[in-house]
Amino acid sequence: MEELARKFRAINPEYFDFLVKWQENVLYPAYGIMGLAILLYILYRIKYTSLKSMKEKFDHISQKEIKRLSLVHILIGASFFVAFNYAIVENVARAPMWFGIRFFIGVCIGVLYSYVALLILKYSWAARIHKKLRLLRYTPRTNPKTGNRMKLLSEEDEDAYLDEGMQAEENVFSVDYDVWIDERSGDTIIEKYAGHLTALECDRCGFQTLKLEKEEIVKEVTETEDGELLKEYKCSYCKRVKRNSVILSHKIRQDVSVGRLVDNPLDQDEHIVTVKLDLFSNNNDHFSYEFQNLKEAKKFLEEFDFEKIKDKVTQRQS
C-alpha cells in the first residue's frame, strides 16, 4: 500500500484515502457473511442429527433442506462479491471508474455463483434428496418400547389400523399413511405423509378430504367486465359442502380476441385458477383429478404411475 500511496495519492488524494479505508475494512463483512453461512449449515446438521425417529428426519429434510441450503449458498455468493472488492488494488487505485468496474464484476461473480448453486439444488440435489427420503421412509422401524424390529404393512392390510377419516384421506390421494407393526407385541406406529394429490382441509372434520365436486359460471366474462365462477367442494368423509366464488378476468378474453398466441398456456400461472386432468387407458379406465395450482399438477404428472393408482383404487373399493 505504501508503493501505491507514493504512486497515486498525488493524482486524487480524496479518492485514494477512501480506497485505503475500504481495503482495510472490506474483508470483515466477507468473513462475517461466510461465517454466518457456515454457522447456519452447522446448526441445520446439528438439528438433523439430534432428531431420533426416521419420520422426524424425513420431515426435517423434506421441509427445510432445500430452503436452508439455498440460503447458505446465497450468503456464500454474497461473501464472494464482498471479497472480490478487495482484489486488483493497483488497477482500482488509478481512478474511481475502476472501483465501479470492480464492484460490478463482484456483483456478477456473486450472482453467478448463487444462480448455479440454486440450479444444482433444484435439479441434481433434489434427486439426491428424493433417494434419501425414500431410505428414511422405508428403513425398518424399531419399537421404542420393546426394541423389536417392526414390519411395514401393505396397502390392503393397513386399513384395519386406520380410522374412517384416515382412509378417506388416502382415497382422495391427499395423504398417504404408513403403518408399522411389532408382530410380537402388537404395537403399531402410524406415520403420515403427503400424497400425490392435494385436497383441502375440511373445516368441520379436520381431515384433508375436501375436493372440488362441480363448478358453474354464474356470470359470463365480457370484453369489459370480469366474470364469476362458483366452485362447490365436498368432504368425502363428513359430507360437508363448501362453496367459493372465483373472479374470471376479462383480460384473458381480450388476449384471445386479439389473436395473441401462447406457446405454452400452462406457463401462464397468473391466469390459472384450476388444473383439471382426465386420464384414459387402453382398457377404458378413466380417472379424473383436479389441482389447486399448476405446481401440484406438474408434481403429479412427474410421479404418475397409472397401474399403481388403478391398483390402489381397486384395493380401496374392495
TINU-403750 format. One record per residue (C-alpha): residue number from 1; residue in three letters; x negated, y negated, z. Coordinates in nm, 2 decimals, decimal comma. Layout:
% TINU-403750
(site NUM ALA (X Y Z))
...
***
This chain:
% TINU-403750
(site 1 MET (0,00 0,00 0,00))
(site 2 GLU (-0,29 -0,24 0,06))
(site 3 GLU (-0,41 -0,20 -0,30))
(site 4 LEU (-0,05 -0,27 -0,42))
(site 5 ALA (-0,04 -0,58 -0,19))
(site 6 ARG (-0,35 -0,73 -0,34))
(site 7 LYS (-0,23 -0,65 -0,69))
(site 8 PHE (0,14 -0,75 -0,69))
(site 9 ARG (0,21 -0,98 -0,38))
(site 10 ALA (0,10 -1,29 -0,56))
(site 11 ILE (0,34 -1,22 -0,85))
(site 12 ASN (0,66 -1,20 -0,64))
(site 13 PRO (0,59 -1,22 -0,27))
(site 14 GLU (0,96 -1,21 -0,15))
(site 15 TYR (1,04 -0,90 -0,36))
(site 16 PHE (0,71 -0,73 -0,25))
(site 17 ASP (0,78 -0,79 0,12))
(site 18 PHE (1,13 -0,64 0,07))
(site 19 LEU (0,98 -0,34 -0,11))
(site 20 VAL (0,73 -0,29 0,17))
(site 21 LYS (1,01 -0,27 0,43))
(site 22 TRP (1,21 -0,05 0,20))
(site 23 GLN (0,93 0,20 0,16))
(site 24 GLU (0,87 0,21 0,54))
(site 25 ASN (1,23 0,29 0,63))
(site 26 VAL (1,38 0,47 0,33))
(site 27 LEU (1,28 0,82 0,43))
(site 28 TYR (1,45 0,81 0,77))
(site 29 PRO (1,80 0,83 0,61))
(site 30 ALA (1,68 1,11 0,38))
(site 31 TYR (1,56 1,31 0,68))
(site 32 GLY (1,88 1,23 0,87))
(site 33 ILE (2,11 1,34 0,58))
(site 34 MET (1,91 1,66 0,52))
(site 35 GLY (1,91 1,74 0,89))
(site 36 LEU (2,29 1,69 0,90))
(site 37 ALA (2,33 1,93 0,61))
(site 38 ILE (2,12 2,19 0,78))
(site 39 LEU (2,30 2,14 1,11))
(site 40 LEU (2,64 2,19 0,95))
(site 41 TYR (2,53 2,51 0,79))
(site 42 ILE (2,38 2,64 1,11))
(site 43 LEU (2,70 2,56 1,31))
(site 44 TYR (2,90 2,74 1,04))
(site 45 ARG (2,69 3,05 1,07))
(site 46 ILE (2,69 3,04 1,45))
(site 47 LYS (3,07 3,02 1,44))
(site 48 TYR (3,09 3,31 1,20))
(site 49 THR (2,86 3,54 1,40))
(site 50 SER (3,05 3,46 1,72))
(site 51 LEU (3,37 3,60 1,57))
(site 52 LYS (3,43 3,95 1,69))
(site 53 SER (3,70 4,10 1,47))
(site 54 MET (3,68 4,16 1,09))
(site 55 LYS (4,01 3,97 1,05))
(site 56 GLU (3,88 3,66 1,22))
(site 57 LYS (3,57 3,67 1,00))
(site 58 PHE (3,79 3,72 0,69))
(site 59 ASP (4,00 3,42 0,77))
(site 60 HIS (3,69 3,21 0,86))
(site 61 ILE (3,52 3,28 0,52))
(site 62 SER (3,83 3,25 0,31))
(site 63 GLN (3,94 2,92 0,46))
(site 64 LYS (3,61 2,74 0,53))
(site 65 GLU (3,31 2,88 0,35))
(site 66 ILE (3,35 2,71 0,01))
(site 67 LYS (3,45 2,38 0,18))
(site 68 ARG (3,16 2,39 0,42))
(site 69 LEU (2,90 2,48 0,16))
(site 70 SER (3,04 2,22 -0,08))
(site 71 LEU (2,99 1,95 0,19))
(site 72 VAL (2,64 2,08 0,27))
(site 73 HIS (2,53 2,06 -0,10))
(site 74 ILE (2,68 1,71 -0,14))
(site 75 LEU (2,47 1,60 0,16))
(site 76 ILE (2,16 1,76 0,01))
(site 77 GLY (2,23 1,58 -0,32))
(site 78 ALA (2,26 1,25 -0,12))
(site 79 SER (1,93 1,32 0,06))
(site 80 PHE (1,76 1,38 -0,28))
(site 81 PHE (1,89 1,05 -0,40))
(site 82 VAL (1,75 0,86 -0,10))
(site 83 ALA (1,42 1,05 -0,11))
(site 84 PHE (1,37 0,97 -0,48))
(site 85 ASN (1,39 0,60 -0,39))
(site 86 TYR (1,06 0,64 -0,21))
(site 87 ALA (0,88 0,77 -0,53))
(site 88 ILE (0,68 0,59 -0,81))
(site 89 VAL (0,60 0,29 -0,59))
(site 90 GLU (0,34 0,13 -0,82))
(site 91 ASN (0,58 0,10 -1,11))
(site 92 VAL (0,86 -0,03 -0,89))
(site 93 ALA (0,63 -0,29 -0,74))
(site 94 ARG (0,59 -0,46 -1,08))
(site 95 ALA (0,94 -0,61 -1,09))
(site 96 PRO (1,29 -0,58 -0,94))
(site 97 MET (1,41 -0,43 -1,26))
(site 98 TRP (1,21 -0,12 -1,19))
(site 99 PHE (1,37 -0,09 -0,85))
(site 100 GLY (1,71 -0,08 -1,01))
(site 101 ILE (1,59 0,18 -1,26))
(site 102 ARG (1,46 0,40 -0,98))
(site 103 PHE (1,78 0,36 -0,79))
(site 104 PHE (1,99 0,46 -1,10))
(site 105 ILE (1,77 0,77 -1,17))
(site 106 GLY (1,81 0,86 -0,80))
(site 107 VAL (2,18 0,85 -0,83))
(site 108 CYS (2,17 1,07 -1,14))
(site 109 ILE (1,95 1,33 -0,96))
(site 110 GLY (2,18 1,34 -0,66))
(site 111 VAL (2,50 1,37 -0,87))
(site 112 LEU (2,35 1,63 -1,10))
(site 113 TYR (2,23 1,85 -0,81))
(site 114 SER (2,57 1,82 -0,64))
(site 115 TYR (2,76 1,89 -0,96))
(site 116 VAL (2,56 2,20 -1,05))
(site 117 ALA (2,58 2,33 -0,69))
(site 118 LEU (2,96 2,29 -0,68))
(site 119 LEU (2,99 2,47 -1,02))
(site 120 ILE (2,79 2,76 -0,88))
(site 121 LEU (3,01 2,77 -0,57))
(site 122 LYS (3,32 2,76 -0,78))
(site 123 TYR (3,23 3,04 -1,02))
(site 124 SER (2,93 3,25 -0,92))
(site 125 TRP (2,96 3,22 -0,54))
(site 126 ALA (3,34 3,27 -0,55))
(site 127 ALA (3,28 3,62 -0,69))
(site 128 ARG (3,04 3,70 -0,41))
(site 129 ILE (3,29 3,58 -0,15))
(site 130 HIS (3,56 3,80 -0,31))
(site 131 LYS (3,34 4,10 -0,26))
(site 132 LYS (3,26 4,00 0,09))
(site 133 LEU (3,63 3,95 0,18))
(site 134 ARG (3,72 4,30 0,04))
(site 135 LEU (3,45 4,45 0,25))
(site 136 LEU (3,57 4,27 0,56))
(site 137 ARG (3,93 4,36 0,49))
(site 138 TYR (3,88 4,73 0,43))
(site 139 THR (3,60 4,81 0,67))
(site 140 PRO (3,74 5,07 0,91))
(site 141 ARG (3,86 4,91 1,24))
(site 142 THR (3,77 5,03 1,59))
(site 143 ASN (4,04 5,04 1,86))
(site 144 PRO (3,93 4,78 2,11))
(site 145 LYS (4,09 4,98 2,39))
(site 146 THR (3,96 5,33 2,33))
(site 147 GLY (3,67 5,28 2,08))
(site 148 ASN (3,83 5,53 1,84))
(site 149 ARG (3,80 5,48 1,47))
(site 150 MET (4,13 5,36 1,31))
(site 151 LYS (4,29 5,46 0,98))
(site 152 LEU (4,45 5,22 0,72))
(site 153 LEU (4,80 5,33 0,64))
(site 154 SER (4,92 5,34 0,28))
(site 155 GLU (5,19 5,11 0,15))
(site 156 GLU (5,47 5,37 0,19))
(site 157 ASP (5,36 5,47 0,54))
(site 158 GLU (5,31 5,12 0,69))
(site 159 ASP (5,68 5,03 0,66))
(site 160 ALA (5,75 5,23 0,97))
(site 161 TYR (5,55 4,98 1,17))
(site 162 LEU (5,67 4,66 1,01))
(site 163 ASP (6,00 4,49 1,11))
(site 164 GLU (6,25 4,38 0,85))
(site 165 GLY (6,12 4,03 0,82))
(site 166 MET (5,77 4,16 0,75))
(site 167 GLN (5,90 4,40 0,49))
(site 168 ALA (6,09 4,11 0,33))
(site 169 GLU (5,78 3,91 0,30))
(site 170 GLU (5,60 4,19 0,13))
(site 171 ASN (5,89 4,25 -0,10))
(site 172 VAL (5,85 3,90 -0,25))
(site 173 PHE (5,47 3,94 -0,25))
(site 174 SER (5,42 3,62 -0,05))
(site 175 VAL (5,24 3,81 0,24))
(site 176 ASP (5,06 4,14 0,25))
(site 177 TYR (5,03 4,34 0,58))
(site 178 ASP (4,77 4,59 0,66))
(site 179 VAL (4,85 4,84 0,93))
(site 180 TRP (4,56 5,02 1,11))
(site 181 ILE (4,64 5,31 1,34))
(site 182 ASP (4,45 5,50 1,60))
(site 183 GLU (4,57 5,86 1,54))
(site 184 ARG (4,46 5,98 1,88))
(site 185 SER (4,63 5,71 2,10))
(site 186 GLY (4,89 5,59 1,85))
(site 187 ASP (4,78 5,22 1,90))
(site 188 THR (4,83 5,00 1,59))
(site 189 ILE (4,68 4,68 1,47))
(site 190 ILE (4,88 4,47 1,21))
(site 191 GLU (4,69 4,22 1,01))
(site 192 LYS (4,85 3,95 0,79))
(site 193 TYR (4,70 3,84 0,45))
(site 194 ALA (4,82 3,61 0,18))
(site 195 GLY (5,00 3,79 -0,10))
(site 196 HIS (4,98 3,74 -0,48))
(site 197 LEU (5,28 3,51 -0,49))
(site 198 THR (5,37 3,21 -0,27))
(site 199 ALA (5,70 3,19 -0,11))
(site 200 LEU (5,81 2,90 0,11))
(site 201 GLU (5,85 2,95 0,48))
(site 202 CYS (6,22 2,97 0,58))
(site 203 ASP (6,30 2,70 0,84))
(site 204 ARG (6,55 2,94 1,01))
(site 205 CYS (6,38 3,27 1,05))
(site 206 GLY (6,02 3,16 1,01))
(site 207 PHE (5,92 3,42 0,75))
(site 208 GLN (5,77 3,34 0,41))
(site 209 THR (6,07 3,47 0,22))
(site 210 LEU (6,23 3,16 0,08))
(site 211 LYS (6,24 3,20 -0,30))
(site 212 LEU (6,40 3,00 -0,58))
(site 213 GLU (6,73 3,16 -0,69))
(site 214 LYS (6,86 2,91 -0,95))
(site 215 GLU (6,82 2,56 -1,09))
(site 216 GLU (7,06 2,33 -1,26))
(site 217 ILE (7,01 2,00 -1,43))
(site 218 VAL (7,27 1,76 -1,27))
(site 219 LYS (7,15 1,46 -1,47))
(site 220 GLU (7,01 1,46 -1,82))
(site 221 VAL (6,69 1,28 -1,90))
(site 222 THR (6,74 0,98 -2,13))
(site 223 GLU (6,50 0,75 -2,32))
(site 224 THR (6,51 0,50 -2,03))
(site 225 GLU (6,63 0,69 -1,72))
(site 226 ASP (6,49 0,98 -1,52))
(site 227 GLY (6,69 1,29 -1,48))
(site 228 GLU (6,76 1,52 -1,18))
(site 229 LEU (6,71 1,89 -1,13))
(site 230 LEU (6,88 2,07 -0,85))
(site 231 LYS (6,69 2,37 -0,72))
(site 232 GLU (6,85 2,63 -0,49))
(site 233 TYR (6,64 2,85 -0,27))
(site 234 LYS (6,75 3,16 -0,08))
(site 235 CYS (6,58 3,35 0,20))
(site 236 SER (6,56 3,72 0,12))
(site 237 TYR (6,56 3,80 0,49))
(site 238 CYS (6,82 3,58 0,68))
(site 239 LYS (7,00 3,47 0,36))
(site 240 ARG (6,96 3,10 0,44))
(site 241 VAL (7,03 2,88 0,14))
(site 242 LYS (6,84 2,56 0,08))
(site 243 ARG (6,88 2,30 -0,19))
(site 244 ASN (6,63 2,05 -0,32))
(site 245 SER (6,65 1,79 -0,60))
(site 246 VAL (6,36 1,71 -0,83))
(site 247 ILE (6,33 1,40 -1,04))
(site 248 LEU (6,26 1,47 -1,41))
(site 249 SER (6,05 1,18 -1,55))
(site 250 HIS (6,18 1,02 -1,87))
(site 251 LYS (5,81 0,96 -1,97))
(site 252 ILE (5,78 1,32 -2,07))
(site 253 ARG (6,07 1,28 -2,31))
(site 254 GLN (5,91 0,97 -2,45))
(site 255 ASP (5,59 1,16 -2,52))
(site 256 VAL (5,79 1,43 -2,71))
(site 257 SER (6,00 1,18 -2,90))
(site 258 VAL (5,69 1,01 -3,05))
(site 259 GLY (5,55 1,34 -3,15))
(site 260 ARG (5,24 1,35 -2,93))
(site 261 LEU (5,08 1,69 -2,94))
(site 262 VAL (4,95 1,85 -2,63))
(site 263 ASP (4,67 2,11 -2,68))
(site 264 ASN (4,74 2,29 -2,35))
(site 265 PRO (5,06 2,19 -2,17))
(site 266 LEU (4,95 2,39 -1,86))
(site 267 ASP (4,68 2,13 -1,81))
(site 268 GLN (4,93 1,85 -1,76))
(site 269 ASP (4,96 1,91 -1,39))
(site 270 GLU (5,14 1,58 -1,32))
(site 271 HIS (5,43 1,69 -1,54))
(site 272 ILE (5,48 2,04 -1,40))
(site 273 VAL (5,73 2,09 -1,12))
(site 274 THR (5,78 2,47 -1,15))
(site 275 VAL (5,60 2,75 -1,34))
(site 276 LYS (5,81 3,05 -1,44))
(site 277 LEU (5,68 3,38 -1,57))
(site 278 ASP (5,88 3,66 -1,73))
(site 279 LEU (5,68 3,97 -1,78))
(site 280 PHE (5,79 4,26 -2,00))
(site 281 SER (5,62 4,60 -2,06))
(site 282 ASN (5,65 4,85 -2,34))
(site 283 ASN (5,87 5,06 -2,12))
(site 284 ASN (6,13 4,78 -2,09))
(site 285 ASP (6,02 4,69 -1,73))
(site 286 HIS (6,09 4,33 -1,66))
(site 287 PHE (5,95 4,12 -1,37))
(site 288 SER (6,03 3,75 -1,32))
(site 289 TYR (5,82 3,52 -1,09))
(site 290 GLU (5,83 3,15 -1,01))
(site 291 PHE (5,55 2,94 -0,87))
(site 292 GLN (5,55 2,61 -0,69))
(site 293 ASN (5,24 2,48 -0,88))
(site 294 LEU (5,00 2,56 -1,16))
(site 295 LYS (4,72 2,68 -0,93))
(site 296 GLU (4,94 2,96 -0,79))
(site 297 ALA (5,04 3,08 -1,14))
(site 298 LYS (4,68 3,09 -1,26))
(site 299 LYS (4,57 3,28 -0,95))
(site 300 PHE (4,84 3,53 -1,00))
(site 301 LEU (4,75 3,59 -1,37))
(site 302 GLU (4,38 3,63 -1,28))
(site 303 GLU (4,47 3,91 -1,04))
(site 304 PHE (4,77 4,05 -1,22))
(site 305 ASP (4,80 4,43 -1,25))
(site 306 PHE (5,13 4,54 -1,40))
(site 307 GLU (5,12 4,90 -1,29))
(site 308 LYS (5,02 4,81 -0,93))
(site 309 ILE (5,32 4,57 -0,90))
(site 310 LYS (5,55 4,82 -1,06))
(site 311 ASP (5,44 5,09 -0,81))
(site 312 LYS (5,48 4,86 -0,52))
(site 313 VAL (5,83 4,76 -0,62))
(site 314 THR (5,93 5,12 -0,67))
(site 315 GLN (5,80 5,21 -0,32))
(site 316 ARG (6,00 4,92 -0,17))
(site 317 GLN (6,32 5,03 -0,34))
(site 318 SER (6,28 5,39 -0,24))
***
